[in-house]
Amino acid sequence: MRYLNRVNKLKWLIIASIILSVSGLVLDWNGFLVNTFSGVLGAVIGVWVSVDIVENYLAIKHSIEWEQIRINSLNEIKLQLLEACIEYLDIFPHTEPFLPLLHQKDTISKSVKDSVNTLRLSFSNLKNSSIEKETLLRLFQGVSSHLIQINKTKTFYILVPSFDKNLVSHLQQIETSSSEWKKLVHRNNQIGLSSDVLFDGANKVLLSIEEAINYLYEAELYQPQIN
């Protein structure tokens, strides 16, 4: 009923428009057609230009927004990867070889990359040193919090039109290795596992983190647009 009332109110305007159009054709059909055609054409061009301007503005605006999301996501991923590496430093009595990691921000410099490589090699060499199980379990808790944040950030990162598929593959490998490590920790809580088994899980995660950091370093080196 509401729509019928609106149509009823508009019917006189419609009738008046028809009468005026017919009158224009009768009195001066040539001028009327020219004016009508010019008006319609001008309106069409005006609408097209306006739509084009708005679309270009929105495209640029969205491009800037996506680029900012990409940069913020990458910086957060780098930060959490390096923070996860720092968790491993508690295993070592001396931190001199890893000092660049302690002063890292969100940029992977060569010194930071080399420190991560040294860390992974040093940690791998500890396999036969009988690290206490409690130490490895604390390590798992510390590293896991950073890996969870990486997975959350990755969810936003893959929405960006220009996201790096190779980086995502590295992050998925970290997720896979951390999932395996988590399963080992759960099994240890149920039946008890040897320290060597838990150590292998921690070592695989660190290896996958190292590979991701090495990739990011190369990406920054050869693709300056990745900040």
C-alpha positions in Angstrom: 0.0 0.0 0.0 2.9 2.4 0.8 4.4 1.9 -2.6 1.0 2.5 -4.3 0.6 5.8 -2.5 4.1 6.9 -3.7 3.2 6.0 -7.3 -0.1 7.9 -6.9 1.7 11.0 -5.7 4.0 10.8 -8.7 1.4 10.2 -11.4 0.6 14.0 -11.8 4.3 14.7 -12.3 4.6 11.9 -14.9 1.5 13.2 -16.7 2.8 16.8 -16.6 6.2 15.6 -18.1 4.4 13.8 -20.9 2.2 16.8 -21.7 5.3 19.1 -21.8 7.2 16.7 -24.0 4.3 16.5 -26.5 3.9 20.2 -26.4 7.6 20.6 -27.2 7.3 18.3 -30.1 4.3 20.1 -31.6 5.6 23.6 -31.2 9.2 23.0 -32.2 10.0 19.4 -32.8 13.4 20.0 -34.3 14.7 22.2 -31.5 13.1 20.0 -28.9 14.9 16.9 -30.2 18.2 18.7 -30.4 17.9 20.1 -26.8 16.7 16.7 -25.5 19.5 14.8 -27.2 22.1 17.4 -26.0 20.8 17.2 -22.5 20.7 13.4 -22.3 24.2 13.2 -23.9 25.6 15.7 -21.5 24.0 13.9 -18.6 25.4 10.6 -19.7 28.9 12.0 -20.2 28.8 13.7 -16.8 27.7 10.6 -15.1 30.4 8.5 -16.8 33.1 11.0 -15.9 31.9 11.2 -12.3 31.8 7.4 -12.0 35.3 7.1 -13.6 36.7 9.7 -11.1 35.1 8.0 -8.1 36.3 4.5 -9.3 39.9 5.8 -9.8 39.8 7.5 -6.3 38.6 4.3 -4.6 41.1 2.2 -6.5 44.0 4.4 -5.3 42.6 4.5 -1.8 42.2 0.7 -1.6 45.7 0.3 -3.1 47.2 2.5 -0.4 45.3 0.7 2.3 46.3 -2.8 1.0 50.0 -1.7 0.8 49.9 -0.5 4.4 48.4 -3.8 5.5 51.1 -5.7 3.5 53.9 -3.6 5.1 52.4 -3.9 8.7 51.9 -7.7 8.3 55.4 -8.2 7.0 57.0 -6.2 9.8 54.9 -8.2 12.4 56.0 -11.5 10.8 59.6 -10.5 10.9 59.4 -9.3 14.5 57.7 -12.5 15.7 60.2 -14.7 13.8 63.1 -13.0 15.4 61.4 -13.0 18.9 60.9 -16.7 18.5 64.7 -17.1 17.9 65.5 -15.1 21.0 63.5 -17.7 23.0 66.2 -20.2 22.1 69.0 -18.1 23.6 68.0 -19.1 27.1 69.6 -22.5 26.3 73.0 -21.0 26.0 75.1 -19.6 28.9 76.7 -17.0 26.6 74.9 -14.7 24.2 77.9 -13.0 22.5 77.5 -14.7 19.1 73.8 -13.7 19.1 74.0 -10.1 20.2 72.5 -8.7 16.9 69.3 -10.7 17.7 68.9 -8.9 21.1 68.9 -5.5 19.3 66.8 -6.5 16.4 63.7 -4.5 15.4 61.6 -5.6 12.3 64.4 -5.5 9.7 66.4 -8.5 8.8 70.0 -7.3 8.3 72.9 -9.5 7.3 74.2 -9.5 10.8 70.8 -10.6 12.2 70.5 -13.3 9.5 74.0 -14.6 10.3 73.1 -14.7 14.0 70.1 -16.8 13.3 72.2 -19.2 11.2 74.7 -19.4 14.0 71.9 -20.0 16.5 70.5 -22.9 14.5 73.9 -24.5 14.1 74.7 -24.1 17.7 71.4 -25.5 18.8 71.7 -28.5 16.5 75.1 -29.3 18.1 73.5 -29.5 21.5 71.5 -32.7 20.7 73.9 -34.9 22.6 74.3 -32.6 25.6 71.3 -34.0 27.4 69.3 -30.8 27.8 66.8 -31.2 30.6 63.2 -32.0 29.5 61.8 -29.1 31.6 64.0 -26.7 29.6 62.7 -27.9 26.3 59.1 -27.7 27.6 59.7 -24.1 28.7 61.2 -23.4 25.3 58.0 -24.8 23.6 55.8 -22.5 25.6 57.9 -19.4 24.8 58.2 -20.1 21.1 54.6 -21.1 20.6 53.2 -17.7 21.6 55.2 -16.1 18.8 54.2 -18.8 16.3 50.5 -18.3 17.1 50.9 -14.5 16.4 52.6 -15.3 13.1 49.6 -17.5 12.1 47.2 -14.7 13.0 49.1 -12.2 11.0 49.4 -14.6 8.0 45.6 -14.6 7.9 45.6 -10.9 7.2 48.6 -11.0 4.9 47.1 -13.5 2.5 44.2 -11.1 1.9 46.6 -8.6 0.3 46.4 -8.8 -3.5 50.2 -8.6 -3.8 51.1 -11.1 -1.0 54.2 -13.2 -1.5 53.2 -16.8 -2.1 56.8 -18.1 -1.4 56.8 -16.4 2.0 53.4 -18.0 2.8 54.9 -21.4 1.9 57.7 -20.8 4.4 55.2 -19.8 7.0 53.1 -22.9 6.4 56.2 -25.0 6.8 56.8 -23.4 10.2 53.2 -24.1 11.1 53.6 -27.7 10.1 56.8 -28.2 12.1 55.4 -26.4 15.1 52.3 -28.6 14.9 54.5 -31.7 15.0 56.4 -30.3 18.0 53.1 -29.6 19.8 52.0 -33.2 19.2 55.3 -34.4 20.8 54.7 -32.3 23.8 51.2 -33.7 24.2 52.5 -37.2 23.9 55.1 -36.5 26.5 52.4 -35.4 28.9 50.6 -38.7 28.3 53.4 -41.3 28.2 56.6 -39.4 28.7 59.2 -39.0 25.9 62.9 -38.7 25.9 64.6 -35.4 25.8 66.1 -36.2 22.4 62.6 -36.6 20.8 61.5 -33.2 22.2 64.8 -31.7 21.1 64.2 -32.9 17.5 60.9 -31.2 17.4 62.4 -27.9 18.7 65.3 -28.2 16.2 62.9 -28.7 13.2 61.0 -25.6 14.2 64.1 -23.5 14.4 65.3 -24.8 11.0 62.0 -23.8 9.4 62.2 -20.4 11.1 65.8 -20.0 9.8 64.7 -20.8 6.2 61.9 -18.2 6.4 64.3 -15.5 7.8 66.8 -16.3 5.0 64.1 -15.9 2.4 63.0 -12.6 3.8 66.5 -11.4 3.9 66.9 -12.3 0.2 63.6 -10.7 -0.6 64.6 -7.4 1.1 68.0 -7.5 -0.7 66.6 -8.0 -4.2 63.1 -6.6 -3.9 63.4 -3.2 -2.1 59.6 -2.8 -2.2 59.3 -5.4 0.6 59.9 -3.4 3.8 
